[in-house]
Amino acid sequence: MRAETQNNVDAITKSLALLAQRMDWDTAAHRLEEFDAMIEAPDLWNDPAKAQKLMRDRQSLLDEISTFKLIDSGLKDNVELIELGEAEGDQEIVTEAETALKALVELAAGKELEALLNGEADGNDTFLEINAGAGGTESCDWASILARMYVRWAEKKGYKVELQSETDGDEAGIRSASYKISGKNAYGWLKSESGVHRLVRISPYDSAARRHTSFSSVWVYPVVDDNIEIDIPDRDIRIDTYRSSGAGGQHVNTTDSAVRITHLPTGIVVSCQNEKSQLQNKASAMVILKAKLLALKKAEEKAHLDELRGDVAASWGDQMRNYVLNPYQIVKDLRTSHESGNPQAVFDGELDDFLEAGIRWRRGAEKAAEN
């Protein structure tokens, strides 16, 4: 067997070991039997929310088992074909099996990456918030470029994207925007994107064509589902209504349908204006507030652990990626060192390589913290 082929076999074997560990392969079949028994219960749909979660969990386990078996059998079958072809001197069989193994390496690596998304909220939908930094029109324009980049990525991923709120810049771009991105592992994919994003370019708004540096911040936090309890007493919030601005039609722009909620203990403010009714906007804003409170809780827990460990490493919110368009072109992540020489492709939503590097980097940091 050629060295390259052996490396592919080793890579697939390693991925299989991680997948087996993540799903607890030794108990997977038994857990599936338990799921099957529960969905046959006559009172299953008395609690629709619980039933739906049960069905999702069962399907997720079923998919994991099927994927593991597919990769495992593919590995064994193609290794046997290579050995058979080499024994009989049939190079055509060997070549076909080696090509199949290369494809299997990519499949296994992708599934291995998905297996890393096993945090409490990784499978949830997510909120993505973008805010322009200091710098006026330049930063507002940069914020709009970032918003377009993430929307393009999400659409290519097949995710549903909903604009929650948006504030235009004075001359161009946006001061802020908030999106809800819905789809499997949406939060898990994007959670490492929180931080400060820096752009260096020749300003299109500078008549002297000078180079400018702009900053915008990105904040990613999960949509809170029924599995995560966040209690918000009525006395802790203030609700204000106001007239929406921007797109939405005549009704939206002529009634006080937009809602702003202030969480008094923390000072967190959220708003929603994308729905037509005040009631709908209030419900959406409460979902966002719960997500922000969960993110704050997690950040406080992490800060406490860092203090106990004496950890002085940079926080999640520090500058994390540079986008340089002049005097050379490069996008470089300062945490993972992953880079691309094609900024335009990145701005068009080609983010998977950066996101994968971020997931592995974050998982490494979490494992180091656990140790």
Backbone torsions as a table, in degrees:
resi	resn	phi	psi	omega
1	MET	NA	132.1	-178.3
2	ARG	-65.7	155.7	-177.6
3	ALA	-60.4	-41.4	180.0
4	GLU	-62.2	-42.5	179.5
5	THR	-65.4	-40.8	178.2
6	GLN	-63.1	-38.3	177.1
7	ASN	-62.3	-39.3	177.9
8	ASN	-65.2	-41.8	177.7
9	VAL	-61.5	-44.2	-180.0
10	ASP	-63.1	-40.2	-179.2
11	ALA	-64.9	-43.1	179.4
12	ILE	-65.6	-42.1	179.1
13	THR	-60.8	-41.4	178.7
14	LYS	-64.0	-43.1	179.1
15	SER	-63.1	-41.0	178.7
16	LEU	-61.8	-39.7	179.2
17	ALA	-63.1	-40.7	179.4
18	LEU	-68.1	-41.9	179.3
19	LEU	-62.2	-41.7	179.5
20	ALA	-63.7	-39.6	179.7
21	GLN	-66.0	-44.0	-176.2
22	ARG	-65.2	-38.6	-177.2
23	MET	-93.8	-0.9	-175.6
24	ASP	55.1	69.0	-171.3
25	TRP	-55.3	-35.2	-176.1
26	ASP	-63.7	-25.8	-178.5
27	THR	-110.2	0.9	-173.5
28	ALA	-60.3	-46.3	-178.1
29	ALA	-62.7	-40.8	179.5
30	HIS	-65.7	-40.9	179.7
31	ARG	-65.3	-36.1	177.9
32	LEU	-65.2	-39.7	176.6
33	GLU	-61.9	-39.1	178.4
34	GLU	-64.8	-42.6	176.9
35	PHE	-59.9	-45.6	-179.1
36	ASP	-59.5	-38.5	179.4
37	ALA	-68.3	-39.5	-177.7
38	MET	-68.4	-36.7	-177.5
39	ILE	-75.6	-11.5	176.5
40	GLU	-89.3	-3.2	-179.8
41	ALA	-64.7	134.8	-176.6
42	PRO	-64.8	-25.3	-178.7
43	ASP	-97.7	17.0	-175.5
44	LEU	-53.4	-48.3	-172.2
45	TRP	-89.2	12.4	170.9
46	ASN	-65.5	-28.6	175.5
47	ASP	-121.3	90.2	-174.7
48	PRO	-56.6	-41.6	-178.6
49	ALA	-62.9	-44.3	178.8
50	LYS	-65.5	-39.2	-179.9
51	ALA	-64.7	-43.2	-179.9
52	GLN	-63.6	-41.2	177.9
53	LYS	-63.6	-41.4	178.8
54	LEU	-60.3	-43.0	-179.8
55	MET	-65.7	-40.4	178.7
56	ARG	-64.4	-45.0	-179.2
57	ASP	-63.5	-40.1	178.9
58	ARG	-63.8	-45.3	-179.3
59	GLN	-64.4	-37.8	178.6
60	SER	-62.3	-45.1	178.3
61	LEU	-65.1	-40.8	179.2
62	LEU	-61.3	-41.6	178.1
63	ASP	-63.9	-41.2	179.6
64	GLU	-63.7	-42.8	179.4
65	ILE	-64.6	-45.3	-178.9
66	SER	-62.5	-42.1	179.5
67	THR	-63.7	-44.7	179.5
68	PHE	-59.9	-46.7	-179.2
69	LYS	-63.9	-39.0	-180.0
70	LEU	-62.2	-46.9	-179.2
71	ILE	-68.9	-41.7	-178.8
72	ASP	-63.4	-45.8	180.0
73	SER	-68.9	-36.7	177.7
74	GLY	-61.9	-40.8	178.4
75	LEU	-63.2	-51.1	-177.3
76	LYS	-63.1	-44.4	-178.0
77	ASP	-61.9	-44.2	-175.6
78	ASN	-75.4	-32.3	174.0
79	VAL	-64.2	-42.2	177.7
80	GLU	-63.1	-40.2	178.9
81	LEU	-64.3	-39.9	179.0
82	ILE	-64.3	-45.0	179.1
83	GLU	-62.8	-39.8	179.0
84	LEU	-66.5	-45.0	-179.5
85	GLY	-63.5	-40.5	179.2
86	GLU	-67.1	-38.6	-179.5
87	ALA	-66.3	-34.9	-177.6
88	GLU	-98.6	1.1	179.2
89	GLY	69.2	26.8	-180.0
90	ASP	-98.8	93.4	-175.7
91	GLN	-67.5	-28.5	-179.0
92	GLU	-63.3	-43.4	177.5
93	ILE	-62.8	-42.9	-179.6
94	VAL	-60.9	-46.3	-178.1
95	THR	-63.1	-43.1	-179.9
96	GLU	-63.3	-41.8	-179.2
97	ALA	-68.7	-38.7	178.3
98	GLU	-65.0	-38.9	177.1
99	THR	-64.3	-40.6	178.5
100	ALA	-64.4	-37.1	178.7
101	LEU	-65.9	-37.6	178.1
102	LYS	-61.6	-42.9	178.4
103	ALA	-65.7	-36.0	-179.4
104	LEU	-68.3	-32.6	176.5
105	VAL	-60.3	-44.8	-179.9
106	GLU	-65.1	-43.6	178.2
107	LEU	-61.4	-46.3	-178.3
108	ALA	-64.8	-39.3	179.6
109	ALA	-65.1	-40.1	178.4
110	GLY	-64.4	-43.3	179.2
111	LYS	-69.6	-32.6	176.1
112	GLU	-63.7	-41.5	179.0
113	LEU	-63.2	-44.1	178.3
114	GLU	-60.8	-33.4	-179.7
115	ALA	-67.0	-22.9	177.5
116	LEU	-73.7	-17.1	-179.4
117	LEU	-86.4	67.1	-175.0
118	ASN	-120.0	19.8	176.9
119	GLY	-70.9	170.6	-175.2
120	GLU	-54.0	-38.9	-174.1
121	ALA	-119.9	10.5	-175.4
122	ASP	-58.1	-34.2	-177.8
123	GLY	-80.0	-4.4	-174.4
124	ASN	-78.9	163.6	165.8
125	ASP	-65.3	169.8	-175.1
126	THR	-140.6	155.0	169.0
127	PHE	-101.6	140.1	177.4
128	LEU	-125.2	122.4	-177.4
129	GLU	-121.1	132.1	-178.6
130	ILE	-124.0	131.4	180.0
131	ASN	-131.0	131.1	176.6
132	ALA	-70.0	141.7	177.1
133	GLY	-88.3	-166.4	177.1
134	ALA	-65.3	148.0	178.9
135	GLY	132.1	5.0	173.5
136	GLY	62.0	-132.9	-174.2
137	THR	-59.4	-38.6	-179.4
138	GLU	-57.4	-50.0	-177.9
139	SER	-68.8	-35.4	178.0
140	CYS	-64.8	-39.7	177.6
141	ASP	-66.1	-40.7	178.6
142	TRP	-63.0	-40.4	177.6
143	ALA	-61.3	-38.8	179.2
144	SER	-68.9	-33.8	176.7
145	ILE	-65.5	-43.5	177.8
146	LEU	-62.3	-42.7	-180.0
147	ALA	-60.4	-45.6	178.9
148	ARG	-61.6	-40.5	-178.6
149	MET	-60.0	-47.5	-178.3
150	TYR	-70.6	-36.8	177.6
151	VAL	-64.0	-43.5	177.5
152	ARG	-59.7	-44.2	-179.7
153	TRP	-61.1	-47.3	-177.3
154	ALA	-62.4	-40.8	180.0
155	GLU	-66.2	-38.8	176.8
156	LYS	-65.1	-29.7	180.0
157	LYS	-78.8	-10.1	-178.3
158	GLY	85.3	14.5	-179.8
159	TYR	-83.8	156.3	174.9
160	LYS	-89.6	131.0	-177.9
161	VAL	-117.8	125.9	179.1
162	GLU	-125.5	123.8	175.8
163	LEU	-74.1	124.1	-179.8
164	GLN	-92.1	-43.8	178.2
165	SER	-160.2	156.9	-178.9
166	GLU	-156.0	137.4	175.6
167	THR	-122.2	119.6	-177.4
168	ASP	-71.9	152.7	171.1
169	GLY	-74.7	164.5	-177.5
170	ASP	-64.4	-39.4	-176.9
171	GLU	-115.8	-36.3	-177.7
172	ALA	-159.5	164.4	174.7
173	GLY	68.5	-155.9	-177.3
174	ILE	-134.6	146.9	172.1
175	ARG	-80.6	-37.0	179.6
176	SER	-160.2	158.5	175.2
177	ALA	-156.2	146.0	178.0
178	SER	-130.6	132.0	-178.6
179	TYR	-124.7	149.8	166.9
180	LYS	-107.3	124.5	-178.5
181	ILE	-115.5	119.7	-172.9
182	SER	-113.6	131.9	178.1
183	GLY	161.2	165.8	-177.6
184	LYS	-59.5	126.1	176.9
185	ASN	62.9	25.5	-178.9
186	ALA	-58.6	-45.5	179.3
187	TYR	-68.5	-41.7	180.0
188	GLY	-58.3	-40.0	179.1
189	TRP	-67.6	-40.0	-169.5
190	LEU	-98.4	-8.7	-168.7
191	LYS	-62.8	-24.0	179.6
192	SER	-84.3	2.8	-178.3
193	GLU	-86.0	-8.7	179.5
194	SER	-63.2	132.8	178.9
195	GLY	149.3	-170.8	-178.4
196	VAL	-98.5	128.3	-179.4
197	HIS	-109.3	128.4	-172.2
198	ARG	-113.5	129.7	179.2
199	LEU	-115.3	132.5	174.7
200	VAL	-121.6	123.0	-177.1
201	ARG	-161.7	167.5	168.1
202	ILE	-76.1	122.0	-173.0
203	SER	-69.9	128.7	174.5
204	PRO	-75.4	-6.3	-179.3
205	TYR	-106.6	5.2	-179.8
206	ASP	-108.4	114.4	-177.7
207	SER	-63.4	-21.6	179.3
208	ALA	-89.8	2.9	177.5
209	ALA	53.4	46.1	178.0
210	ARG	-89.0	159.5	179.5
211	ARG	-82.5	133.6	-178.9
212	HIS	-122.9	152.2	173.2
213	THR	-115.5	127.0	-178.1
214	SER	-124.1	151.8	-179.8
215	PHE	-128.4	142.3	170.0
216	SER	-141.7	149.1	179.8
217	SER	-106.5	147.0	177.2
218	VAL	-121.9	133.7	177.3
219	TRP	-129.2	127.1	-179.1
220	VAL	-119.6	129.4	178.3
221	TYR	-147.4	149.2	-170.7
222	PRO	-78.5	150.3	168.6
223	VAL	-71.0	128.3	-176.0
224	VAL	-80.7	123.4	178.8
225	ASP	-100.5	-173.8	-174.5
226	ASP	-67.9	-15.2	-178.5
227	ASN	-80.0	-13.1	-175.4
228	ILE	-116.0	116.7	-175.9
229	GLU	-89.4	120.2	173.9
230	ILE	-128.5	109.7	-177.4
231	ASP	-94.6	126.9	179.6
232	ILE	-126.6	99.4	177.8
233	PRO	-62.7	146.8	-179.8
234	ASP	-58.2	-32.8	-177.4
235	ARG	-68.8	-15.3	-177.4
236	ASP	-90.8	-0.1	-177.1
237	ILE	-128.1	150.1	171.3
238	ARG	-120.8	130.8	-177.2
239	ILE	-112.6	123.5	176.9
240	ASP	-118.3	145.4	175.7
241	THR	-115.4	151.6	179.8
242	TYR	-156.4	170.0	-178.1
243	ARG	-82.7	130.0	-179.6
244	SER	-67.0	153.1	172.9
245	SER	-123.4	157.6	179.8
246	GLY	91.6	-163.4	-175.1
247	ALA	-65.8	154.0	176.5
248	GLY	151.9	-10.9	177.2
249	GLY	96.1	171.3	-174.2
250	GLN	-61.4	-42.2	-177.3
251	HIS	-61.8	-43.9	-178.1
252	VAL	-63.4	-39.0	-172.8
253	ASN	-85.6	-4.5	-177.1
254	THR	-119.7	5.0	176.9
255	THR	-131.1	157.5	179.0
256	ASP	-82.3	67.4	-175.6
257	SER	-92.7	-22.2	-180.0
258	ALA	-71.2	147.8	-175.9
259	VAL	-127.7	135.8	174.3
260	ARG	-122.8	126.2	-179.7
261	ILE	-115.5	128.6	177.2
262	THR	-110.6	124.3	175.9
263	HIS	-88.5	106.5	-169.2
264	LEU	-62.2	-41.4	-178.8
265	PRO	-63.9	-32.3	-175.9
266	THR	-108.7	-17.9	-176.5
267	GLY	80.9	5.8	178.8
268	ILE	-68.2	132.8	179.2
269	VAL	-120.9	130.2	175.9
270	VAL	-128.7	153.2	178.7
271	SER	-142.5	156.6	177.0
272	CYS	-147.9	134.0	-177.7
273	GLN	-138.6	7.1	-172.7
274	ASN	-82.6	-18.7	179.6
275	GLU	-88.6	161.2	-177.4
276	LYS	-81.3	-28.9	-176.9
277	SER	-107.8	152.4	178.4
278	GLN	-62.1	-38.7	-179.5
279	LEU	-62.8	-43.7	179.1
280	GLN	-65.3	-41.8	179.0
281	ASN	-65.1	-36.3	177.8
282	LYS	-64.1	-43.9	179.9
283	ALA	-61.8	-43.8	179.8
284	SER	-65.4	-40.8	179.8
285	ALA	-64.9	-35.6	178.2
286	MET	-66.1	-37.3	177.0
287	VAL	-62.5	-42.9	179.1
288	ILE	-64.7	-42.3	-179.8
289	LEU	-61.2	-44.2	178.5
290	LYS	-59.9	-40.5	179.7
291	ALA	-64.5	-41.0	-179.7
292	LYS	-67.9	-37.6	178.5
293	LEU	-66.7	-36.8	176.1
294	LEU	-64.4	-43.8	179.6
295	ALA	-62.7	-39.8	178.1
296	LEU	-63.7	-42.2	178.7
297	LYS	-60.4	-45.1	179.9
298	LYS	-63.8	-40.0	-179.6
299	ALA	-65.0	-40.2	178.5
300	GLU	-65.9	-39.9	178.2
301	GLU	-63.5	-42.0	-179.6
302	LYS	-66.1	-41.9	179.7
303	ALA	-62.1	-37.4	178.8
304	HIS	-66.1	-42.9	178.2
305	LEU	-65.1	-40.2	178.3
306	ASP	-60.9	-39.5	179.4
307	GLU	-65.5	-41.3	178.9
308	LEU	-65.0	-35.7	-178.8
309	ARG	-83.8	-12.0	-173.1
310	GLY	72.3	30.3	-175.8
311	ASP	-79.2	118.6	-179.9
312	VAL	-111.5	15.8	179.2
313	ALA	-67.3	161.5	-178.4
314	ALA	-62.3	145.9	179.1
315	SER	-80.3	170.4	-179.7
316	TRP	-59.4	-29.1	-172.6
317	GLY	-86.6	1.3	-179.6
318	ASP	-74.6	168.3	178.3
319	GLN	-54.8	129.5	-173.1
320	MET	-127.1	-15.2	-179.9
321	ARG	-152.9	138.3	176.3
322	ASN	-108.5	138.3	175.4
323	TYR	-121.8	105.2	-174.5
324	VAL	-110.2	123.4	179.2
325	LEU	-110.4	-10.9	179.4
326	ASN	-157.3	133.4	12.7
327	PRO	-86.5	-5.7	174.8
328	TYR	-132.4	175.4	-176.9
329	GLN	-119.7	119.8	178.6
330	ILE	-162.3	147.2	168.7
331	VAL	-118.2	123.8	-176.5
332	LYS	-134.1	130.0	175.9
333	ASP	-85.9	126.0	-174.5
334	LEU	-78.6	-13.9	-179.9
335	ARG	-92.4	-44.9	-174.4
336	THR	-97.9	-14.9	-175.6
337	SER	69.4	6.3	175.9
338	HIS	-69.4	140.6	-177.4
339	GLU	-144.4	161.2	177.6
340	SER	-138.2	139.0	176.9
341	GLY	-92.2	10.9	-178.1
342	ASN	-126.1	76.7	-178.8
343	PRO	-56.9	-35.5	-177.2
344	GLN	-63.0	-39.1	177.3
345	ALA	-64.0	-39.3	177.6
346	VAL	-63.0	-46.0	179.1
347	PHE	-63.3	-23.6	178.2
348	ASP	-87.0	8.8	173.6
349	GLY	101.7	7.6	179.1
350	GLU	-82.3	78.4	-172.7
351	LEU	-110.8	-7.3	-170.8
352	ASP	-54.6	-42.4	-178.5
353	ASP	-62.9	-40.9	177.9
354	PHE	-66.5	-40.6	-178.7
355	LEU	-67.7	-40.9	178.4
356	GLU	-62.5	-43.8	178.5
357	ALA	-62.7	-38.8	179.3
358	GLY	-66.1	-39.4	178.4
359	ILE	-63.0	-46.0	-179.1
360	ARG	-67.1	-39.0	178.6
361	TRP	-63.6	-45.7	-178.8
362	ARG	-65.5	-40.0	178.2
363	ARG	-62.5	-39.8	177.2
364	GLY	-63.2	-40.2	179.0
365	ALA	-65.9	-39.7	179.3
366	GLU	-66.3	-40.3	179.0
367	LYS	-65.5	-39.6	178.6
368	ALA	-63.5	-39.5	178.7
369	ALA	-65.9	-39.3	179.0
370	GLU	-63.2	-36.5	-178.5
371	ASN	-75.6	NA	NA
